[in-house]
Amino acid sequence: MEKALLEEYRKRIYGYIEENVDTVLKKPVGFIHYPFIDPGSVYDGNVWDWDTFWSVYGLLNLAKKLKGGALEDKIIEHAKGNVRNFMDHQLPDGYIPMMIELGKWPEPYLNMKHKEGILMNMHKPFLCQQICLISDYCKDYGWAAGYIGQLEKYFECYDKNYYFENPQLYVWCDDIMIGMDNDPASFGRPKFSTANIFLNSFMTEELKCMARILEAVSQDHDRAVWYKEKAARLEKAIQRECYDKRDKFFYSVDVDIKTRKFDWFHEGLGVFWKTLPIKIRTWSGFLPMWAGFATEEQAAELVKHFEDESTFSSPWGITTLAKDEKMFDLSVTNNPSNWLGPVWLVANYIVFRGLLNYGYREEAARICGQSLKLLGQDLEKTGSMHEYYNPFSGEPIMNGGFINWNILALNMADELEAQK
């Protein structure tokens, strides 16, 4: 009975996406010069960094099926357009904004601030990942050949402004548009103080994807090796600085660490540790399983956290913040979006993929079923899908009409079937 119900929900989700996919495939407008994909709902007309990656991730999985395959070329065109729009607005120092929005400004707001000398966060590490995603699907990297120089500048900008040599980790400049918008490890904290596990885990894959692009396009194998080695060093730094052996969990860390001398005080043993763990358990602590650099032993411990009903386990997937954290909160908020406990489908998928990577198929199947049920019941009751959900009741919290990474529920079902 449960299997039949989940299959019915799967069909319902697919039908909703097929019916509404045209609404997120947008034509060029204003200073957004190329076709693009937006998340739907209140985000109409905006090009976002990691949102577009996951939208493309889900849509390419369905491209040959949606409307009999008639949308495949259009999806590819818009996916490439996402990349082209960001490249189109790269500044001379390599800075690329996280979001391109149409508003009252003559160019993206974040670029305007950057030109004023105000350093803010830049495009999250999903640019090379999106290029590889599209190119692997099309079996052609040639369309990206002209972007090699710009990609090098993108990484140079990251290394110049956001990389801290002492812990060998990347650091958020501030708490604006950090993906997990109000992650307590970064939200409300001082500028350049947090090496977030989210940023660094995704950056390991971004560096590897840059190596793949170089190998495919320029045949510059030496430079490709340089990026692979950089990724390996970052993985070692995350293991060294972010994994807590006592809690058996990956944390974001504080990098504002130094010996603070005054007069004749602190002349002896100074601060020799490079970071301090920010011991707040968020879903991004599972990212090393998605990225594949967690050890088998670490993965086994992370699965225990995943299954713990007092912290992360929910009937609808994974809570984005552990339930026993003092900041756990289910408030309705859009700016910032609320990641203090609600269920988000992108978090469900990333944890699902990590479980599957390490052979935890039963656990992966469970979160897949929970995700299908969550979205299926929402469509059944409201006729729509929403941005995020109550982890206890499964009720939608806000922003009906949200498509974006909700598509990933179908990826889960398809990827499980592919492993049979």
matplotlib code that plots the C-alpha trace (Angstrom):
import matplotlib.pyplot as plt

x = [0.0, 2.8, 4.7, 1.6, 0.9, 4.5, 4.3, 1.1, 2.8, 5.7, 3.4, 1.6, 4.9, 6.0, 2.7, 2.9, 6.4, 5.5, 2.5, 4.5, 8.0, 7.5, 6.9, 10.5, 12.2, 12.6, 13.5, 16.2, 15.0, 16.7, 20.4, 19.8, 20.9, 20.5, 17.6, 17.7, 15.9, 14.3, 13.0, 9.4, 7.1, 8.3, 11.6, 10.2, 12.8, 15.9, 19.0, 20.5, 23.8, 23.2, 19.4, 20.0, 22.5, 19.9, 17.1, 19.3, 20.3, 16.6, 15.4, 18.2, 17.1, 13.6, 14.6, 14.0, 10.6, 8.9, 6.3, 7.7, 11.2, 10.0, 11.6, 15.1, 16.8, 15.0, 16.2, 19.8, 19.6, 18.4, 20.9, 23.7, 22.1, 22.4, 26.2, 26.4, 24.4, 26.8, 29.8, 28.3, 28.3, 31.8, 33.8, 37.5, 38.9, 37.0, 34.0, 30.7, 27.5, 25.5, 22.2, 21.2, 17.9, 15.9, 15.2, 15.6, 19.4, 21.2, 23.2, 23.2, 23.0, 25.9, 28.1, 27.3, 28.3, 31.5, 32.4, 31.8, 34.5, 32.1, 33.2, 30.4, 30.0, 30.4, 28.9, 28.8, 30.9, 28.5, 29.7, 32.1, 29.7, 26.9, 29.2, 30.2, 26.6, 25.4, 28.5, 28.3, 24.7, 25.4, 28.7, 30.2, 32.5, 33.2, 30.6, 32.5, 36.0, 35.8, 35.3, 38.6, 40.2, 37.1, 37.0, 40.6, 39.8, 36.8, 39.1, 41.7, 39.0, 38.0, 41.6, 42.4, 39.3, 37.8, 40.7, 42.5, 45.9, 46.4, 43.5, 43.6, 39.8, 37.4, 35.5, 32.2, 32.7, 29.3, 26.0, 24.2, 22.9, 25.0, 22.7, 21.5, 20.5, 20.2, 22.7, 23.7, 27.3, 27.4, 24.2, 24.7, 28.4, 31.3, 32.5, 35.2, 34.9, 33.3, 34.8, 31.4, 31.2, 28.7, 31.1, 34.1, 32.5, 30.9, 34.2, 36.0, 33.7, 34.0, 37.8, 37.5, 35.1, 37.5, 40.1, 37.6, 36.9, 40.5, 41.2, 38.2, 38.7, 42.3, 44.2, 46.1, 46.8, 49.3, 46.8, 44.1, 46.4, 47.0, 43.2, 42.9, 45.7, 44.1, 40.9, 42.8, 44.4, 41.0, 39.6, 42.5, 41.9, 38.2, 39.1, 41.6, 39.7, 36.0, 35.6, 34.9, 36.2, 34.2, 30.8, 31.6, 30.2, 31.4, 31.1, 31.7, 34.6, 35.6, 38.8, 39.1, 41.8, 45.1, 47.1, 45.8, 48.7, 48.3, 51.2, 53.2, 50.4, 50.4, 54.2, 54.3, 52.5, 50.2, 47.3, 48.6, 45.2, 44.0, 40.2, 37.5, 34.5, 31.1, 29.2, 25.9, 24.6, 23.1, 22.2, 25.4, 27.4, 26.4, 27.9, 31.2, 29.2, 27.8, 31.3, 32.7, 35.6, 34.2, 35.8, 33.7, 34.0, 32.8, 30.0, 28.8, 28.7, 26.9, 24.2, 23.6, 23.0, 20.7, 18.6, 18.5, 14.9, 16.0, 18.1, 17.7, 15.2, 11.8, 8.9, 9.4, 13.2, 15.9, 15.5, 17.9, 18.9, 19.0, 15.8, 17.7, 19.6, 18.5, 18.0, 15.5, 12.6, 9.8, 8.9, 7.6, 10.3, 11.5, 14.4, 16.3, 14.7, 14.3, 16.8, 16.5, 14.6, 12.2, 12.5, 14.0, 14.0, 17.6, 18.8, 16.8, 18.4, 22.0, 21.7, 20.0, 22.9, 25.5, 23.8, 23.7, 27.4, 28.4, 26.1, 23.2, 20.5, 17.8, 18.3, 18.4, 15.1, 13.5, 14.3, 13.2, 9.9, 9.5, 10.2, 7.7, 5.1, 5.8, 5.4, 2.6, 0.5, 1.1, -0.1, -3.1, -4.1, -3.1, -2.5, 1.0, 4.5, 6.1, 9.6, 9.9, 7.9, 7.1, 9.2, 6.6, 3.3, 4.6, 2.5, 3.9, 5.3, 5.4, 5.9, 3.5, 4.4, 8.1, 9.6, 13.4, 15.1, 11.7, 12.3, 15.0, 12.4, 12.2, 15.9, 15.9, 13.4, 15.2, 18.6, 17.4, 15.9, 19.2, 21.0, 18.7]
y = [0.0, 2.4, 1.7, 2.3, 5.6, 6.8, 5.9, 7.9, 10.9, 10.6, 10.8, 13.7, 15.6, 14.9, 16.1, 19.3, 20.0, 19.2, 21.5, 24.4, 24.1, 26.7, 29.3, 29.1, 29.0, 32.8, 34.9, 37.6, 40.8, 44.0, 43.5, 39.7, 39.1, 35.3, 32.9, 31.7, 29.6, 31.1, 29.2, 30.2, 31.7, 35.1, 34.7, 35.4, 37.0, 36.4, 34.4, 32.7, 30.9, 27.6, 27.6, 27.5, 24.6, 22.5, 23.5, 22.3, 19.2, 18.3, 19.4, 17.6, 14.4, 14.9, 16.7, 13.7, 13.0, 16.4, 16.9, 14.0, 15.5, 18.6, 20.8, 19.2, 21.8, 24.7, 23.4, 23.1, 26.6, 28.1, 26.1, 27.5, 30.9, 30.8, 30.5, 33.1, 35.6, 35.3, 35.5, 38.5, 40.3, 39.3, 42.4, 42.9, 41.6, 38.3, 39.0, 37.5, 38.3, 35.6, 36.9, 38.9, 40.7, 43.1, 46.2, 49.9, 49.6, 49.8, 46.6, 43.9, 45.4, 43.4, 44.6, 48.2, 47.6, 45.9, 48.9, 51.2, 49.2, 47.3, 43.7, 41.2, 37.5, 36.4, 33.6, 30.5, 27.6, 26.2, 27.9, 25.1, 22.5, 23.8, 23.9, 20.3, 19.3, 20.7, 19.6, 16.0, 15.9, 17.3, 15.4, 18.6, 21.1, 23.2, 25.8, 26.7, 27.0, 30.8, 31.0, 29.5, 32.9, 34.2, 31.1, 31.5, 35.1, 33.8, 31.5, 34.3, 36.6, 33.8, 33.2, 36.9, 37.9, 34.9, 32.4, 32.4, 30.9, 29.9, 27.4, 26.9, 27.4, 29.7, 32.2, 34.1, 37.8, 38.4, 36.7, 37.9, 35.3, 32.5, 29.7, 28.6, 32.2, 32.3, 29.6, 30.6, 29.7, 32.8, 34.8, 37.8, 37.1, 39.4, 39.8, 37.3, 35.2, 32.0, 29.2, 27.6, 23.9, 24.7, 26.9, 24.7, 21.4, 22.7, 24.4, 21.0, 19.9, 23.3, 22.9, 19.4, 20.6, 23.3, 20.6, 18.6, 21.7, 22.4, 18.8, 18.7, 22.1, 23.3, 20.0, 21.9, 18.9, 20.6, 23.3, 20.7, 18.8, 22.1, 22.4, 18.8, 19.2, 22.4, 20.4, 17.7, 20.2, 21.8, 18.4, 17.8, 21.2, 20.5, 17.1, 18.8, 21.9, 21.0, 17.4, 17.1, 13.7, 14.0, 14.8, 12.9, 15.7, 18.3, 21.9, 25.4, 27.0, 30.5, 31.8, 35.0, 33.4, 35.1, 35.9, 39.3, 40.9, 43.8, 45.6, 42.8, 40.2, 37.1, 37.0, 33.2, 30.4, 32.1, 30.8, 28.0, 26.5, 27.8, 27.7, 27.1, 24.9, 26.6, 23.8, 24.2, 21.2, 22.0, 19.8, 21.1, 18.9, 16.0, 17.6, 15.7, 12.6, 14.2, 15.5, 12.1, 13.0, 11.7, 8.5, 5.3, 5.6, 9.3, 8.4, 5.7, 8.3, 10.8, 8.3, 8.0, 11.7, 11.5, 8.8, 10.6, 11.6, 14.2, 16.1, 15.7, 12.9, 14.0, 12.1, 14.4, 14.2, 16.0, 19.2, 21.9, 22.6, 20.0, 20.2, 20.5, 23.7, 26.8, 28.6, 26.0, 28.0, 27.6, 31.2, 32.4, 34.5, 35.3, 37.7, 35.8, 32.5, 30.2, 27.3, 27.0, 23.7, 23.6, 20.8, 21.9, 19.5, 20.5, 19.4, 16.2, 15.4, 16.2, 14.0, 11.3, 11.4, 11.2, 8.2, 6.5, 7.4, 5.4, 2.4, 3.3, 2.5, 1.7, 5.0, 6.8, 5.1, 6.3, 10.0, 9.6, 8.2, 11.0, 13.6, 12.2, 12.0, 15.6, 17.1, 14.7, 15.6, 19.3, 19.0, 16.9, 19.6, 22.9, 22.1, 23.6, 23.0, 25.3, 26.5, 24.9, 22.8, 22.1, 19.1, 17.8, 18.2, 18.4, 21.5, 24.1, 27.2, 29.7, 30.5, 28.4, 27.9, 27.2, 24.6, 24.9, 22.1, 20.5, 18.6, 16.7, 14.4, 12.8, 12.5, 10.5, 8.0, 7.7, 7.3, 4.6, 2.7, 3.0, 1.2, -1.9]
z = [0.0, 0.9, -2.3, -4.4, -2.6, -3.1, -6.8, -7.0, -5.3, -7.7, -10.7, -9.2, -8.6, -12.1, -13.5, -11.6, -12.8, -16.4, -16.2, -14.7, -16.1, -18.7, -15.9, -14.7, -18.2, -18.7, -21.7, -21.5, -19.9, -19.0, -18.2, -18.0, -21.6, -21.9, -21.2, -17.6, -15.0, -11.9, -8.8, -9.3, -6.6, -5.2, -7.0, -10.4, -12.7, -10.6, -11.5, -8.4, -8.0, -6.3, -7.0, -10.8, -10.3, -8.5, -10.9, -13.8, -11.9, -11.6, -15.0, -16.9, -15.2, -16.7, -20.0, -22.3, -20.7, -20.1, -22.8, -24.8, -24.9, -26.6, -23.9, -23.9, -26.2, -24.3, -20.9, -22.2, -23.7, -20.4, -18.4, -20.4, -20.2, -16.4, -16.7, -19.5, -17.4, -14.5, -16.8, -18.5, -15.2, -13.9, -12.8, -13.8, -10.6, -11.0, -8.7, -9.8, -7.9, -6.2, -7.7, -10.7, -10.1, -12.1, -10.0, -10.0, -10.6, -14.0, -13.1, -10.4, -7.0, -5.7, -8.5, -7.7, -4.0, -5.1, -7.4, -4.4, -2.6, -0.3, -0.3, 0.1, -0.6, -4.2, -6.4, -4.3, -5.6, -8.2, -11.4, -12.5, -11.2, -13.4, -16.4, -15.8, -15.2, -18.5, -20.5, -19.2, -20.2, -23.7, -24.0, -25.1, -23.2, -26.2, -25.4, -22.2, -23.9, -23.9, -20.2, -19.0, -18.3, -16.5, -14.4, -13.4, -12.4, -10.4, -8.3, -8.0, -6.5, -4.1, -3.0, -2.6, -0.6, 1.0, 1.7, 5.0, 4.7, 8.4, 8.6, 4.8, 4.6, 2.8, 4.9, 4.3, 4.1, 5.8, 6.4, 3.3, 0.8, 2.2, 0.9, 4.3, 4.9, 8.7, 9.7, 13.2, 12.5, 10.2, 10.7, 12.9, 13.4, 12.6, 9.0, 7.9, 11.1, 9.9, 7.7, 7.0, 6.4, 3.6, 1.7, 2.1, 1.3, -1.9, -2.8, -2.9, -5.7, -7.5, -7.6, -9.0, -11.6, -12.7, -13.2, -15.4, -17.5, -18.1, -19.1, -21.5, -23.0, -22.9, -22.4, -19.7, -17.6, -15.4, -14.4, -13.9, -11.5, -9.6, -9.0, -8.0, -5.5, -4.2, -3.7, -1.8, 0.5, 1.2, 2.1, 4.5, 6.1, 6.6, 8.2, 10.4, 11.5, 11.1, 12.3, 16.0, 17.2, 20.4, 18.8, 15.6, 13.5, 11.0, 12.2, 10.8, 12.6, 13.9, 12.3, 14.3, 16.4, 17.4, 20.5, 21.7, 23.6, 25.9, 27.6, 29.3, 29.2, 27.0, 26.4, 26.9, 25.1, 22.6, 20.6, 18.5, 17.4, 14.0, 14.6, 17.2, 16.4, 16.3, 17.8, 16.2, 14.4, 11.0, 8.0, 6.3, 8.7, 6.4, 3.3, 3.5, 2.7, -0.4, -1.4, -0.7, 1.5, 4.8, 5.9, 6.2, 10.0, 9.9, 7.6, 10.0, 12.9, 10.7, 9.9, 13.7, 13.8, 10.8, 12.6, 16.0, 16.6, 19.2, 16.7, 12.9, 12.2, 11.0, 9.4, 6.4, 6.0, 7.8, 9.9, 8.8, 12.4, 15.1, 17.2, 20.5, 19.4, 21.2, 17.9, 16.5, 15.1, 12.5, 11.9, 8.6, 7.1, 3.6, 4.0, 5.3, 4.5, 7.5, 7.8, 11.6, 11.5, 8.6, 6.0, 2.7, -0.3, -1.3, 2.2, 1.9, -1.5, -0.5, 2.6, 0.5, -2.0, 0.7, 2.2, -1.2, -1.8, 1.3, 0.7, 3.1, 0.7, 3.2, 4.9, 1.5, 0.5, 3.7, 3.0, -0.6, 0.5, 3.1, 0.4, -2.1, 0.6, 1.7, -1.8, -2.8, 0.1, -0.4, -4.0, -2.8, -0.3, -1.9, -5.6, -5.3, -3.9, -1.3, -0.4, 3.0, 5.4, 9.1, 10.1, 12.6, 10.6, 7.0, 6.5, 4.1, 5.7, 2.8, -0.8, -2.9, -6.5, -5.6, -8.0, -8.1, -6.1, -5.2, -8.5, -6.7, -5.1, -8.5, -8.7, -5.5, -6.8, -10.2, -8.6, -6.2, -9.1, -11.0, -8.2, -8.2]

ax = plt.figure().add_subplot(projection="3d")
ax.plot(x, y, z, "-o")
ax.set_aspect("equal")
plt.show()
